[in-house]
Amino acid sequence: MSSQVSPCITFNGNAREAMEFYQQVFGGVLEVSTVADFGSPDSPSADKVMHSRLDTSAGYTLMAWDFPDERPGHPSYRPGNNVAIFLDGDDGELRDYFEKLSVGGTVTLPLEKQVWGDEAGSLVDRFGISWMFDITARH
């Protein structure tokens, strides 16, 4: 795999319900992980979805998460700003895309190693489009 583009939809606390619905619609294999699953079981957001992924038999990938509690540097949730373009893979060119897209925009999460082992980062480009990146750790 080199890289791919996958839509990533943000929900306001009902990502699991939505993704289970999408699984009924499209079929496929659904993976759901909460904030607690990523090492924060005592967080007030422990039961919120931090990452979910539906891989369908038709070859579609749909991703979703629950909007985090308000934090400095993050916009408030509102329908219309709840979709991000998600780029993932093991292609080093993703780092270059991240740097180029960030020019004139705002990096909301620097591209760096995360607790699950991959490098991840996010930004809002100069046109207001949200981008999320995950560069798979090579084993």
N, C-alpha and C positions, 0 to 999 in steps of 0.2 A: 504494500500500500504506500502511495506517496502522500497524497492529501485529498480532502474532500470538503464540500460545503454542506452544512446541515442546519436547518432552521432550529432555533432554540427559543421557545416561547416562555415568557415570564408570567406566572400566575400569582394571585394575591392570597395564597394559603390553600388553594385547591388543585395544585399540580397533580397530585396522585389521582384524584378523582377524574381529572381531565385525561390524563395519560391512560388510565384504565378504560375510559370511554373510547379513546383513539385506538386502543388495542382491539376492542370489540369491533370497531369500524374496519380497520385495516388488517387485523390479524397480526401475527408476528410475536417476537419475544420482547418482553418489557423488563427493563432493569430500573429499579428505584432505590435510591440511597438518600437517607435523611442527614440532617446536621449531626444527629447523634451518631450515626454510622461513621462519620468522618472525625470522630473523636471529641465531640462536645455534648455528651449526654445530659449535662446539667444546664445547658443553655435554655433560655426561655423559648428559643426557636427549635428545640431538639427534634420535634416531630415534623418540621417543615422539610420539604424535598430540596436537597442541595444539588442533586443530579438525577435525571431520569433519561432513559434512552429507549426508544422503540425502534427495533429493526424489523421491517416487514418482509414478507416473502417476495414482494414486488421489487425489493431493493431500496425502498425508501428508508430514510432515517429521520426520526422526529425526536427532538430533545426538549426538555422543559425543566423548570425549577420554580421554587417559590421565592418571591421577592423578599430580600432580607429586610430586617427591621431597619428603620431609618438610621443612616450613618452619614457623617460628614463626607462630602465628595460624591455621594450617590444621589441621583434624582429620586423624587418621590414616585411611587407607583401610580400610574394612571393608564387605563386602556389606551392603546395607541403607541406607547413606548415600551410595549411588553414583548417585542421580538428583537432578537440579536442574531446576526450572522455568525455561525460557529465554524471555525476552521480547525480541523484536527488531522493528525497524522504524524509520520516520522520524518517528514521532509524538512530539512534545514532551511529551505526557502521560506518557510512560514515565519521565521524570525525577521527576514527581510520585509515581508508583507506587513508585519506588525510595526516595524520602524517607519515604513513609508506611510502607512495609514495614520500613524499617530502625529505626523507633521501637521500642525495647525489645529489639532484636536486635543483631547484630554485623555490621558492614560488613567483608567480607574483602578487597574490592578497591574503593577509592573510584571513583565514577562519574567517569571522566576520559578524555581523548583517548588512544588506544592507537596502537601502531606501524602498524596497518593503516588508520588514519585515522578510525575510528569512535570514539564514546564507549562505554566498556564499564565494567561494575562488577558486583560480586557481593555477596551478603549472606546471612546466615542469620537468618530472622525469629524473633520471640519464641516461636514454636511449634517451632523446630528445622528448619524447611523451608528448603532452599537455593534461592536465586533468582539467576539470571544475566541481565544486561541488555546489549544492544548497540543503540545508537542510531546508525543509518546516517548517515554524513556526507553532507550535501546537496552536490551538485556543480552 
